[in-house]
Amino acid sequence: MWREALLHALQKHKNAKQEHNIASNRAMHYTFRYSTFVKVITFIGLWALALILYLLLTVDGLSSFAFVLWAGALGLIYPPLSMPRSIEDDGETVVLRRLLWSKRYSRTTYDISEVSGINLMNGLRVFGSEAYFGYSGYFYKTKIGLFKLLATEDTGHYLRIQRKGSKRPLYIAYRPTQS
């Protein structure tokens, strides 16, 4: 009788310890690092943006040339403003921090899991930025379909976030060893 009580108490302690480890393993903070290729493309894009802004200051009137310049400037301004800074996971919510805003993904609304061993960086870009302040936008791969990708370097390890009932997941590339 006392032996069963002791075994039961030990099992409860072991289960409580495992639950604590699972919760503490989920706590994570990762600051995005930018690959050399992304840095080079970003440098070129920023020079193009500076040139476009200079031309906009020198163009008189509302010509079609000025309209094209404004469209180019707006296309080159959004990626720096939305560049990813870090992700945090406290076990209940994943927070994606960008330069000017943050987005929260609650586990009650989203299915969140880790995925590794796949290469999403070579997917077909449907709409978005391919290497200008990172890979961001909609991509397509045959076996996965249409998906959103946010990556600043090719890590091979992703945080997969998908709204429950939705078809399009968001993959965020990060290095779990550096989180």
Secondary structure, DSSP 8 states (H G I E B T S, - for coil): -HHHHHHHHHHHHHHHHHHHHHHHHH-EEEE----HHHHHHHHHHHHHHHHHHHHHHH--SS-HHHHHHHHHHHHHHHHHHT-EEEEEE-SSEEEEEESS-EEEEETTTEEEEEEES---TTSEEEEEEEETTEEEEEEEETTTEEEEEEESS--SEEEEEEETT-S--EEEE--GGG-
